[in-house]
């Protein structure tokens, strides 16, 4: 027998202990049977609100209003709560989704450390997930034989008329709640158990294995929700002390229940105000909601609204009899009563249905003072921003019971009555969730709520059949390199081949990290070995197993040979002076030399000089001399090896991480006449051209079926040249077929948009701070957001100086593969060495650690932190 059953109120240390004899008698899946009623419980699907157009918001509101109106005549209970991020499941799933992580390196962080560090970061950042559930009273509690039929309904279908009618009502209810606007799904056993645990023990940890034993909770089983918890209170106390022993831990939460008082009139969504339930998401602590009441159908309102209209008209007539002018309030009351009467009697259900019942909020904290402080913040927030009165009434323990599914609620005091459209304007299930359901931890949202953001660049291609091009744009100092470096580190750590084209070179520090260094290579094109960019070796030979027939394969081989010859011709021509570029005889001689060399992948470009020298014509010898001079120049020798022997093509997959840098390279301005270029600028042009092809070889030289990543920092430099633009467009088109996540970073959105018609090929996008209004407006095209949101990009992470700027990670507007847009902050502080390596603020010495390690590794014997319980006060 539970300690809460059949026991009068007890006193412990001057405090009363509330009885928690639940009204629930049985739970079957998402169905809850109390002593008087049958309830069906659903979890509502998240809805997009941020960065949507007014038309889209009106459509969502209209859909939600229509769905709620179809529930007219039903009693409902709407519950919103927050669920701490499941960090244990995160680490387990990420490990499962990474079959071939980078091998561990002695004396360096291991793969288990990588998982655990992210897990601990998630566990201690108080990041949560919003859970919105809707309970609908189906009817009175069914009889015992009907209950027995419901127990076995899925395994033993029944045809009895009473059960059949009930099943039909449930199916109709399922269809209504599943419709657009609500997008609800019946709760499963685990979700139903979570809701019960969470409601009985407000703010207490919830067992991670809740509901795993089956979908049925018998009457005796329900004691598992109440037995571990006690409610202590004093008659006039503003809080309740919820205490219990969970998994051997003594835990205390102080809970305060608030109630919604008078609410200002508003026209939603035309007034531009936010959803009124969404306001609590802006607070940095969890707030729970419980809305309970009846959706009153029009037929039950007709008499009441007619009485109100006649009453207002009678008051006006009374003033007229005494020849007095009625006050304006009377005219407003008549207008309101007439409008309400018209809505109820003549309007459709979306304006005729009314909600009637109390609306409660609850906050909890480890201490009483902190709970009361949060109460004051909620009251101020709603009073200042929405003109909604929030009261803190007495009888806290009775109000707290209303948060438990199936429990009754007060029908007097603070009862709210308003149209169903006003209820729809609450939008409780608007979510700030962002990112992909798989992948590493990338950061957290900082807009309306804090939510963990995961990012897997291959999820759109592998699960949504979407492209993998991801543009990144922001002004200098906004965190582009920090974001790209974090993305690259995650990809390499998971064993995915990753190439970074970073002209200025700061991302080369990734190669110095102890766990990456054996698998990483920095290729400095200004100091690389002669022949590194030999053109014939930059176009990979096709693989036979990637073609369905010999004919297709042979065609691809011939195409590759032709591309090598064309690339060799283009590069050598770029190195010639203007006088030879316009000479038809020189052009023919160069073509003939390339034709002699052929298109095999082992061709040595230095052989072109020998072939030209062998011709007797003066123009051929002049070409050979120019190319010989180019081969002796520091940049030209990258193209021409020191010998003329055949070159064995190098493997494209020699290292998992390759960072290509070109520090100090003088890139010519394409708008400047070519004859005014310096010698270094002249040779820089073909170098940039070949760097693009080297990057392409890293991608196309690997099998299509493996994950690959390409990150191009300072993409505006590459966009200035035809080869760079061609590579960008090609990668954008081929990203899905070759499973290549392609990130292109630049300082202006037009560097992406002007390259080609790629807007339809963008899978997701990151937009950082852009203080120029024109640039911010253009960035909205990358996000596919309305232009009026350009101010959001202009207000991101304001410029700072000193230590604050150097230790601040980037803020971005992120459009994920599902089309959701939110503001988020990149977070790499879970790995202090990585964070330090990515800070590129001038004047700082790399390696001077400013971030203390978050923890000491527990070693490979315990790769995952498993608290066993979800705890939203873990920090």
C-alpha positions in Angstrom: 0.0 0.0 0.0 1.4 3.4 -1.0 2.2 5.9 1.7 -0.1 8.3 0.0 -3.2 6.2 0.1 -5.9 6.5 2.7 -3.7 8.6 5.0 -4.8 12.0 6.3 -2.5 15.0 5.9 0.7 14.4 7.9 3.1 16.9 9.4 6.8 16.6 9.2 8.9 19.3 10.9 6.0 21.7 10.7 5.3 21.0 7.0 2.4 19.1 5.6 2.9 16.2 3.2 0.5 16.3 0.3 -1.4 13.1 -0.6 -0.6 11.9 -4.1 -3.3 9.3 -4.6 -3.5 9.6 -8.4 -6.8 9.7 -10.3 -5.3 7.4 -12.9 -6.2 3.8 -12.6 -4.7 2.3 -15.8 -2.5 3.4 -18.7 -2.6 1.5 -22.0 -0.2 3.0 -24.5 -1.4 6.6 -25.0 -4.7 6.0 -23.3 -5.2 6.9 -19.7 -8.2 5.7 -17.6 -9.1 7.6 -14.5 -11.9 6.9 -12.0 -14.3 8.9 -14.2 -12.7 9.5 -17.7 -10.8 8.1 -20.6 -8.1 10.3 -22.0 -5.9 10.1 -25.1 -2.5 11.7 -25.1 -0.5 13.1 -28.0 2.8 14.7 -28.6 2.5 17.7 -30.9 4.9 18.2 -33.8 7.2 21.1 -33.8 6.4 24.1 -36.0 8.5 26.7 -37.7 8.0 30.4 -36.7 11.3 32.2 -36.8 12.3 33.7 -40.1 9.0 32.9 -41.8 6.8 35.3 -43.7 3.6 36.8 -42.4 1.6 34.7 -44.9 3.3 31.5 -43.5 2.5 32.5 -40.0 -1.1 33.3 -40.8 -1.4 29.9 -42.5 0.0 28.1 -39.5 -2.3 30.0 -37.1 -5.3 29.3 -39.3 -4.5 25.6 -39.5 -4.1 25.4 -35.7 -7.3 27.3 -35.1 -9.2 24.9 -37.4 -7.8 21.8 -35.7 -8.6 23.0 -32.2 -12.1 24.0 -33.3 -12.7 20.4 -34.5 -12.1 19.3 -30.9 -15.1 21.4 -29.8 -17.1 19.6 -27.0 -13.9 17.9 -25.7 -12.1 18.7 -22.5 -8.4 19.2 -23.2 -5.2 19.5 -21.1 -2.2 21.0 -22.8 1.2 20.3 -21.1 4.5 21.8 -22.1 7.7 20.7 -20.4 11.4 20.5 -21.2 13.5 17.4 -21.5 17.2 17.6 -20.8 19.2 16.7 -23.8 19.8 12.9 -23.9 23.6 13.1 -23.8 24.0 9.3 -23.3 22.0 8.5 -26.3 23.9 11.1 -28.3 27.3 9.5 -27.6 26.0 6.0 -28.2 24.3 7.0 -31.5 27.3 9.0 -32.8 29.6 6.0 -32.0 27.2 3.7 -33.9 27.0 6.1 -36.9 30.8 6.2 -37.1 32.0 2.7 -38.2 35.6 3.8 -39.0 36.8 6.6 -36.7 40.3 7.9 -36.9 42.6 5.4 -35.1 43.8 6.4 -31.6 47.2 8.0 -31.2 49.3 7.3 -28.1 49.3 10.1 -25.6 46.6 11.9 -27.5 42.8 12.2 -26.8 41.2 8.9 -27.9 37.9 8.3 -29.8 36.3 7.6 -26.4 37.6 10.9 -25.1 36.1 12.6 -28.2 32.7 11.2 -27.4 32.8 11.8 -23.7 33.9 15.4 -23.9 31.0 16.3 -26.1 28.7 14.3 -23.9 29.8 16.1 -20.8 29.5 19.4 -22.6 25.9 18.6 -23.5 25.2 17.3 -20.0 26.4 20.5 -18.2 25.2 23.2 -20.6 21.6 22.9 -19.5 20.5 22.4 -23.1 17.1 20.9 -23.3 14.4 19.8 -25.7 10.9 21.1 -25.7 8.0 18.6 -25.2 4.4 19.6 -25.9 1.7 17.2 -25.2 -2.1 17.4 -25.7 -4.5 15.3 -23.7 -8.1 15.0 -25.0 -10.9 13.5 -22.9 -12.5 10.9 -25.1 -15.4 10.2 -22.8 -16.4 8.5 -19.5 -14.3 5.7 -18.1 -15.1 2.5 -20.1 -16.5 -0.6 -18.5 -14.3 -3.4 -17.4 -14.9 -5.6 -20.4 -14.2 -2.7 -22.8 -11.0 -2.0 -20.9 -10.0 -5.7 -21.3 -10.6 -5.5 -25.0 -8.5 -2.3 -25.2 -5.6 -4.2 -23.5 -5.5 -6.8 -26.3 -6.8 -4.6 -29.2 -3.6 -4.8 -31.2 -3.1 -8.6 -30.8 -6.7 -9.7 -30.6 -9.0 -7.5 -32.7 -12.6 -7.4 -31.4 -15.9 -6.7 -33.2 -18.2 -5.9 -30.3 -20.2 -2.8 -31.1 -19.3 -0.9 -28.0 -15.6 -1.4 -28.4 -15.8 -0.8 -32.2 -17.5 2.6 -31.6 -14.8 3.6 -29.1 -12.1 2.6 -31.5 -13.8 4.6 -34.3 -13.9 7.7 -32.0 -10.2 7.2 -31.2 -9.3 6.9 -34.8 -11.2 10.1 -35.6 -9.5 11.8 -32.8 -6.1 10.6 -34.0 -6.8 12.0 -37.5 -7.8 15.4 -36.1 -4.7 15.7 -34.0 -2.5 14.4 -36.7 -3.6 17.2 -39.1 -1.7 20.3 -40.2 -1.2 22.7 -37.4 -1.1 20.1 -34.6 0.8 17.3 -36.3 0.4 15.2 -33.2 1.2 11.5 -32.7 0.0 9.3 -29.9 2.5 9.0 -27.1 4.3 5.7 -26.8 5.0 3.9 -23.5 8.2 5.7 -22.8 6.8 9.2 -23.6 3.8 8.5 -21.4 6.0 7.4 -18.5 8.2 10.4 -19.0 5.2 12.8 -18.8 3.9 11.1 -15.6 7.3 11.1 -13.9 7.9 14.7 -14.9 4.6 15.9 -13.7 4.6 14.2 -10.3 8.2 15.0 -9.6 8.4 18.5 -11.1 12.1 19.2 -11.9 13.3 15.9 -10.6 15.5 13.5 -12.7 13.5 11.0 -14.8 14.8 7.4 -15.3 16.2 7.0 -18.8 14.6 3.5 -19.0 11.1 4.7 -18.1 8.4 2.8 -20.0 10.7 0.2 -21.5 8.9 -2.8 -19.9 5.7 -2.5 -22.0 2.8 -0.2 -22.9 0.5 -1.1 -20.0 0.7 0.4 -16.5 -1.6 -1.3 -14.1 -3.0 0.4 -11.0 -0.2 -1.0 -8.7 2.4 0.0 -11.3 1.3 3.6 -11.1 2.8 3.8 -7.6 6.2 4.0 -9.3 5.5 7.6 -10.2 4.5 8.7 -6.7 6.4 6.5 -4.2 9.9 8.1 -4.7 8.5 11.6 -4.3 7.1 13.7 -1.4 5.5 17.1 -1.6 6.1 19.3 1.5 4.2 22.6 2.0 2.9 25.1 4.4 -0.7 26.4 4.0 0.4 30.0 3.0 3.8 29.1 1.5 4.5 30.5 -2.0 6.4 27.3 -2.9 6.2 23.6 -2.6 9.3 21.5 -1.6 9.4 18.4 -3.8 11.9 15.9 -2.4 12.8 12.4 -3.1 15.5 9.8 -3.4 16.3 9.0 -7.0 18.8 6.2 -7.7 20.4 6.7 -4.3 20.6 10.5 -4.7 18.6 12.8 -2.4 17.2 15.6 -4.6 15.1 18.6 -3.6 13.3 21.1 -5.9 11.3 24.1 -4.8 8.3 24.6 -7.1 6.2 27.7 -7.5 2.9 27.6 -9.5 1.6 30.7 -11.2 -1.6 31.4 -13.0 -2.6 33.6 -16.0 -4.8 36.5 -15.1 -6.3 39.1 -17.3 -5.0 39.0 -20.9 -4.8 42.0 -23.2 -7.0 41.9 -26.3 -5.0 41.3 -29.5 -5.4 40.5 -33.1 -3.1 37.7 -33.9 -1.0 37.4 -36.1 -1.7 40.8 -37.7 -0.3 42.6 -34.6 3.1 41.1 -35.2 3.4 40.0 -31.6 5.0 36.7 -30.6 3.0 33.6 -29.6 2.1 34.2 -25.9 3.2 30.8 -24.7 6.5 31.1 -26.5 7.7 34.0 -24.3 8.9 31.6 -21.6 11.4 30.1 -24.0 13.4 33.3 -23.8 14.1 32.7 -20.2 17.3 30.9 -19.1 15.4 28.5 -16.9 12.7 25.9 -17.6 9.0 26.9 -17.3 6.2 24.4 -17.4 2.7 25.0 -18.6 -0.6 23.4 -17.9 -3.7 24.6 -19.7 -6.9 22.7 -18.8 -10.5 23.3 -19.9 -13.4 22.8 -22.2 -13.6 23.8 -25.9 -17.1 25.0 -25.7 -19.2 24.4 -28.9 -21.4 27.2 -30.3 -24.7 25.5 -29.4 -23.8 25.8 -25.7 -22.8 29.5 -26.1 -25.9 30.9 -27.8 -27.9 31.6 -24.7 -25.0 33.2 -22.9 -23.9 35.5 -25.7 -27.5 36.6 -26.4 -27.9 37.5 -22.7 -24.7 39.6 -22.8 -25.9 41.4 -25.9 -29.3 42.2 -24.5 -27.7 43.3 -21.2 -25.5 45.8 -23.0 -28.4 47.1 -25.1 -30.5 47.4 -22.0 -27.9 49.6 -20.3 -27.7 51.8 -23.4 -31.6 52.1 -23.4 -31.5 53.1 -19.7 -29.2 56.0 -20.4 -31.4 57.0 -23.3 -34.5 57.1 -21.1 -32.7 59.6 -18.9 -31.5 61.6 -21.9 -27.9 61.0 -20.9 -24.9 60.2 -23.1 -23.7 56.7 -22.2 -19.9 56.4 -21.5 -17.7 55.0 -24.3 -17.3 51.7 -22.4 -21.0 51.0 -23.0 -20.7 51.4 -26.7 -17.6 49.2 -26.7 -19.5 46.5 -24.7 -22.4 46.6 -27.2 -20.0 46.3 -30.1 -18.2 43.4 -28.5 -21.3 41.6 -27.5 -22.8 42.0 -31.0 -19.6 40.7 -32.6 -19.5 37.8 -30.3 -23.1 36.9 -30.9 -22.5 37.1 -34.6 -19.5 34.8 -34.4 -21.3 32.2 -32.3 -24.5 32.1 -34.2 -23.4 32.8 -37.8 -19.6 32.3 -37.9 -17.8 29.1 -38.7 -16.3 26.9 -35.9 -12.9 28.7 -36.1 -14.4 31.8 -34.6 -17.4 30.4 -32.8 -15.7 27.9 -30.5 -14.5 29.2 -27.1 -12.0 27.9 -24.5 -12.9 28.0 -20.8 -10.5 27.0 -18.1 -7.4 27.9 -16.0 -3.9 28.4 -17.4 -1.0 27.6 -15.0 2.7 28.0 -15.2 5.3 26.4 -12.9 9.0 27.2 -12.2 11.4 25.1 -10.1 14.8 25.7 -8.7 17.2 24.0 -6.2 16.4 26.7 -3.6 13.3 28.6 -2.4 14.9 32.0 -3.0 15.9 31.0 -6.6 12.4 29.8 -7.3 10.9 33.1 -6.1 13.4 35.0 -8.1 12.3 33.1 -11.2 8.7 33.8 -10.3 9.4 37.6 -10.4 11.1 37.3 -13.7 8.2 35.5 -15.3 5.7 38.1 -14.0 7.9 40.9 -15.2 8.4 39.3 -18.6 4.7 38.9 -19.4 3.7 42.2 -17.9 6.3 44.2 -19.8 6.2 42.5 -23.1 2.7 41.1 -23.6 0.5 42.9 -21.1 -0.6 39.6 -19.6 -1.1 39.5 -15.8 0.5 36.6 -14.0 -0.7 35.9 -10.5 1.0 33.9 -7.7 -2.0 32.5 -5.8 -2.3 30.5 -2.6 -3.0 26.8 -2.4 0.1 25.8 -4.2 -0.1 22.1 -3.7 -3.6 21.9 -5.1 -2.5 23.9 -8.2 0.5 21.7 -8.7 -1.7 18.6 -8.9 -3.3 20.1 -12.1 0.0 19.5 -13.9 -0.4 15.7 -13.5 -2.2 14.0 -16.4 -5.7 12.9 -15.5 -6.0 15.1 -12.4 -8.9 17.5 -11.9 -8.5 21.3 -11.9 -10.2 24.2 -10.2 -13.3 25.5 -12.0 -13.4 28.7 -10.0 -10.9 31.6 -9.8 -8.7 32.8 -12.7 -10.8 31.0 -15.3 -10.0 32.3 -18.7 -12.6 32.4 -21.5 -11.6 33.4 -25.0 -12.0 32.4 -28.7 -10.2 29.3 -29.9 -8.2 31.6 -32.2 -6.7 33.2 -29.1 -5.8 29.8 -27.8 -4.1 29.0 -31.1 -2.1 32.2 -30.8 -0.3 30.5 -27.9 1.6 28.4 -30.4 3.2 26.2 -27.6 4.8 23.8 -30.1 6.7 26.4 -32.0 10.2 25.0 -31.8 13.8 26.4 -32.0 15.2 23.0 -32.8 18.0 23.2 -35.4 20.4 21.0 -37.2 20.3 17.3 -38.2 19.2 14.4 -36.0 22.6 12.8 -36.5 26.2 14.0 -36.3 28.5 15.6 -33.8 27.7 18.5 -31.4 28.3 21.8 -33.2 26.9 24.4 -30.9 23.6 25.7 -29.4 20.8 28.1 -30.3 20.7 31.5 -28.7 17.5 32.9 -30.1 14.3 32.2 -28.3 15.7 29.2 -26.4 18.8 27.1 -25.9 18.8 23.9 -27.9 21.7 21.7 -28.8 22.7 21.8 -32.5 24.1 18.8 -34.2 25.4 18.9 -37.7 26.0 16.0 -40.2 26.9 17.4 -43.6 26.1 14.1 -45.2 22.6 13.7 -43.7 20.8 15.9 -46.4 22.4 13.8 -49.2 21.9 10.4 -47.6 18.5 10.8 -46.1 16.7 13.8 -47.8 18.1 13.4 -51.3 19.2 17.0 -51.0 22.5 18.7 -52.2 25.5 19.0 -50.0 26.6 22.6 -50.8 26.8 24.8 -47.7 27.8 28.5 -48.2 29.3 30.3 -45.2 29.4 34.1 -45.3 30.3 36.8 -42.8 32.6 39.8 -42.3 36.2 39.4 -41.1 36.3 38.5 -37.5 32.8 37.0 -37.3 34.0 33.4 -36.9 34.1 31.8 -40.3 37.4 30.1 -39.8 36.3 29.0 -36.3 33.2 27.4 -37.8 35.0 25.7 -40.7 37.7 24.4 -38.4 35.2 22.9 -36.1 33.4 21.2 -39.0 36.6 19.9 -40.4 37.8 18.5 -37.0 34.6 16.6 -36.5 34.7 15.1 -40.0 38.4 14.0 -39.7 37.9 12.6 -36.3 35.1 10.4 -37.7 37.6 9.1 -40.3 36.1 11.0 -43.3 38.6 12.3 -46.0 38.6 16.1 -45.7 40.4 18.7 -47.8 40.6 22.3 -46.8 41.5 25.0 -49.3 42.7 27.8 -47.1 44.8 30.4 -48.9 45.8 32.4 -45.8 46.7 29.3 -43.8 45.3 29.6 -40.2 43.4 26.3 -40.5 46.7 24.5 -41.0 46.9 24.4 -37.2 44.5 21.5 -37.3 47.4 19.4 -38.6 49.3 20.1 -35.4 46.7 18.6 -33.1 48.2 15.4 -31.6 45.3 13.2 -32.5 45.2 14.4 -36.1 48.9 14.9 -36.9 49.7 11.4 -38.1 46.8 11.5 -40.5 47.1 15.1 -41.7 49.3 17.0 -44.2 49.7 20.7 -44.9 50.4 21.4 -48.5 51.9 24.9 -48.8 51.8 25.7 -52.5 54.4 28.4 -52.1 57.0 26.0 -50.7 55.8 22.6 -52.1 58.1 20.2 -54.0 58.6 20.8 -57.7 55.9 19.0 -59.8 53.4 19.0 -57.0 50.8 20.5 -59.4 51.8 18.7 -62.5 48.5 19.0 -64.6 48.3 15.5 -65.9 48.3 14.0 -62.4 45.4 16.2 -61.1 42.7 14.5 -63.1 42.1 11.0 -61.6 41.7 7.9 -63.8 38.1 6.6 -63.8 37.4 3.4 -61.7 36.0 0.5 -63.6 33.7 -0.6 -60.7 31.8 2.7 -60.9 30.5 2.0 -64.4 27.8 -0.4 -65.5 29.4 -1.3 -68.8 32.8 -1.4 -70.5 31.5 1.0 -73.1 30.7 3.6 -70.4 34.1 3.0 -68.7 36.1 3.4 -71.9 34.2 6.6 -72.7 35.1 8.0 -69.3 38.8 7.0 -69.8 38.9 8.9 -73.1 37.2 11.9 -71.5 39.8 12.0 -68.7 42.6 11.8 -71.3 41.2 14.7 -73.2 40.7 16.7 -70.0 44.3 16.2 -69.0 45.5 17.5 -72.4 43.2 20.5 -72.2 44.3 21.3 -68.7 48.0 21.1 -69.7 47.4 23.4 -72.6 45.4 25.9 -70.6 48.0 26.1 -67.8 51.0 26.5 -70.1 49.2 29.1 -72.1 48.5 31.1 -68.9 52.3 31.4 -68.4 53.0 33.0 -71.7 53.3 36.7 -72.4 50.6 38.6 -74.3 52.6 38.7 -77.5 52.5 34.9 -77.8 48.8 34.6 -76.7 47.7 36.4 -79.8 50.0 34.5 -82.2 48.2 31.8 -84.1 51.4 30.0 -85.0 52.4 29.8 -81.3 49.0 28.5 -80.4 49.3 25.7 -83.1 52.8 24.8 -81.9 51.6 24.4 -78.3 48.6 22.3 -79.4 50.9 20.0 -81.4 53.3 19.5 -78.5 50.4 18.7 -76.1 49.1 16.2 -78.7 52.5 14.5 -78.8 52.5 14.1 -75.0 49.1 12.5 -75.0 46.6 12.2 -72.1 48.0 9.4 -69.9 48.1 10.1 -66.2 51.9 9.6 -66.1 52.7 12.4 -68.5 55.5 14.8 -67.3 54.8 18.4 -68.3 58.5 19.0 -68.5 58.4 16.9 -71.7 56.6 19.7 -73.4 59.7 21.8 -73.3 61.7 18.9 -75.0 59.1 18.4 -77.6 59.0 22.1 -78.5 62.8 22.3 -78.6 62.9 19.4 -81.1 61.0 21.5 -83.6 63.0 23.6 -86.0 60.6 26.6 -86.0 61.7 29.7 -84.2 58.2 30.1 -82.5 58.5 26.6 -81.0 61.9 27.4 -79.6 60.6 30.7 -78.2 57.7 28.8 -76.5 60.2 26.3 -75.0 62.4 29.1 -73.7 59.4 30.8 -72.0 58.3 27.6 -70.4 61.9 26.8 -69.3 62.1 30.2 -67.6 58.8 29.6 -65.9 60.0 26.2 -64.6 62.9 28.0 -62.9 60.6 30.5 -61.1 59.6 29.5 -57.5 55.9 29.2 -58.4 56.4 27.7 -61.9 58.5 24.8 -60.6 55.4 23.5 -58.9 54.1 22.6 -62.4 57.3 21.4 -64.0 59.3 18.7 -62.2 63.1 18.8 -62.2 63.2 15.7 -64.4 61.5 14.6 -67.5 60.8 11.0 -66.6 57.2 9.7 -66.4 55.4 10.5 -63.2 53.6 7.8 -61.2 50.3 9.3 -60.2 50.1 9.8 -56.4 47.2 8.4 -54.5 44.5 10.9 -53.7 43.8 9.3 -50.3 47.3 9.4 -48.8 46.1 11.4 -45.8 42.7 11.8 -44.2 43.2 15.6 -43.8 44.9 17.7 -46.4 45.1 21.5 -45.8 46.2 23.4 -48.9 47.6 26.9 -48.2 49.0 29.7 -50.3 50.3 32.3 -47.8 51.6 35.5 -49.3 50.5 34.6 -52.9 49.9 37.7 -55.0 46.7 37.1 -56.8 46.2 39.5 -59.8 43.1 41.5 -60.1 41.2 40.1 -63.1 40.0 43.7 -63.8 43.6 44.8 -64.3 45.0 44.5 -67.9 47.2 41.4 -68.2 50.1 43.3 -69.5 50.3 45.2 -66.2 50.7 42.0 -64.1 53.9 41.3 -62.3 55.8 38.1 -62.9 54.6 36.6 -59.6 51.0 37.6 -60.5 51.4 36.0 -63.9 52.4 32.7 -62.4 49.9 32.9 -59.6 47.0 32.6 -62.1 47.8 29.1 -63.3 48.7 28.2 -59.7 45.2 29.1 -58.5 43.8 27.2 -61.5 45.7 24.0 -60.6 44.9 24.4 -56.9 41.3 24.1 -57.8 42.0 20.9 -59.8 44.1 19.5 -57.0 41.2 20.0 -54.7 38.9 18.3 -57.2 41.3 15.3 -57.4 41.0 14.8 -53.6 37.3 14.4 -54.1 36.9 12.8 -57.5 39.9 10.5 -57.0 37.9 8.6 -54.3 35.1 6.2 -54.6 31.6 7.7 -54.8 30.2 5.7 -52.0 32.4 7.1 -49.2 31.8 10.3 -47.3 34.1 13.2 -48.3 34.4 16.8 -47.2 35.7 19.9 -48.9 36.1 23.2 -47.1 37.1 26.3 -49.0 38.0 29.3 -46.8 38.2 32.8 -48.4 36.2 31.5 -51.4 36.1 35.0 -52.8 39.7 34.5 -54.0 38.7 31.4 -56.0 35.6 33.0 -57.3 37.6 35.6 -59.1 38.8 33.0 -61.6 37.1 30.8 -64.1 38.7 27.6 -62.9 37.6 28.4 -59.3 34.0 29.2 -60.4 33.9 26.1 -62.5 35.0 23.9 -59.6 32.5 25.5 -57.3 29.6 24.9 -59.7 30.8 21.3 -60.5 31.0 20.5 -56.8 27.6 22.0 -56.2 26.1 19.8 -58.8 28.0 16.6 -57.9 27.9 16.9 -54.1 25.0 14.4 -53.8 26.3 11.9 -56.4 29.7 11.8 -54.8 28.5 12.2 -51.2 30.7 15.3 -50.7 29.8 17.9 -48.1 31.1 21.1 -49.6 31.5 24.2 -47.4 32.5 27.5 -49.1 33.3 30.5 -47.0 33.5 34.1 -48.2 33.1 37.7 -46.8 30.2 38.7 -49.0 27.1 36.6 -50.1 27.4 37.8 -53.7 30.7 35.8 -53.9 28.5 32.8 -53.9 25.4 34.1 -55.7 27.4 35.6 -58.6 29.3 32.4 -59.4 26.5 30.7 -61.2 22.9 29.5 -60.8 23.5 27.6 -57.6 20.7 28.8 -55.3 18.7 25.6 -56.0 21.8 23.5 -55.1 22.2 25.0 -51.6 21.5 22.4 -49.0 22.0 24.6 -45.9 23.8 27.8 -45.2 25.5 29.8 -42.4 25.4 33.6 -42.3 27.4 35.5 -39.7 27.7 39.2 -38.9 27.2 41.5 -41.9 27.0 45.1 -41.0 26.4 46.3 -44.5 22.6 46.4 -45.1 22.9 45.5 -48.8 25.1 42.5 -48.0 22.8 41.4 -45.2 19.8 41.6 -47.6 21.6 39.5 -50.2 22.5 37.0 -47.5 18.8 36.3 -47.0 18.8 34.7 -50.4 21.3 32.1 -49.2 19.0 31.4 -46.2 15.8 31.6 -48.3 14.4 33.9 -45.7 12.4 37.1 -46.3 14.5 40.2 -46.8 13.0 42.0 -43.8 15.1 39.7 -41.6 18.3 41.2 -42.8 18.6 43.1 -39.6 19.1 39.8 -37.8 22.4 39.3 -39.7 23.5 42.9 -38.9 23.0 42.4 -35.2 25.0 39.2 -34.7 28.0 39.1 -32.3 29.0 42.8 -32.3 32.7 43.6 -32.9 34.8 43.5 -29.7 38.4 44.0 -28.8 40.8 42.5 -26.4 40.3 39.2 -24.5 36.5 39.1 -25.0 36.8 39.1 -28.7 39.6 36.6 -28.8 37.7 34.0 -26.7 34.3 34.5 -28.3 33.1 31.9 -30.8 31.1 32.8 -33.8 27.4 33.5 -34.0 25.5 32.6 -37.1 22.1 32.3 -38.7 21.9 28.7 -39.7 19.5 27.3 -42.2 19.4 23.6 -41.8 18.5 20.9 -44.4 14.9 20.9 -43.1 14.5 24.6 -43.8 14.6 25.8 -40.2 16.5 29.0 -39.4 17.7 30.0 -36.0 20.6 31.9 -34.5 23.2 29.7 -33.0 26.7 29.9 -31.5 29.5 27.5 -32.5 30.9 25.7 -29.5 34.3 24.0 -29.5 35.2 24.7 -25.9 34.6 21.1 -25.0 38.0 20.5 -26.6 40.4 23.3 -25.2 43.2 22.5 -27.6 40.9 22.7 -30.6 39.4 25.9 -29.4 42.8 27.5 -29.0 44.0 26.3 -32.4 41.0 27.9 -34.1 41.3 31.3 -32.5 42.8 33.5 -35.2 42.6 36.9 -33.5 45.8 38.9 -34.3 48.3 39.3 -31.4 47.6 36.0 -29.7 50.1 33.2 -29.4 48.8 29.9 -30.5 49.0 27.2 -27.9 48.7 29.5 -24.9 45.8 27.7 -23.3 43.1 30.0 -21.9 40.4 27.3 -21.5 40.8 24.8 -18.7 39.9 21.2 -19.5 36.3 20.3 -18.6 37.2 17.0 -17.0 39.7 14.3 -16.6 39.1 11.5 -19.0 37.7 8.4 -17.4 39.5 6.2 -19.9 38.3 3.7 -22.5 36.7 1.5 -19.9 33.9 4.0 -19.6 33.5 5.7 -22.9 30.1 7.1 -22.2 28.8 9.1 -19.2 25.6 7.4 -18.3 23.8 9.1 -15.4 20.9 6.8 -15.7 18.5 9.7 -15.3 17.6 12.8 -17.2 18.4 15.8 -14.9 17.7 19.4 -16.0 19.6 20.8 -13.0 22.8 18.7 -13.7 25.1 21.7 -13.7 
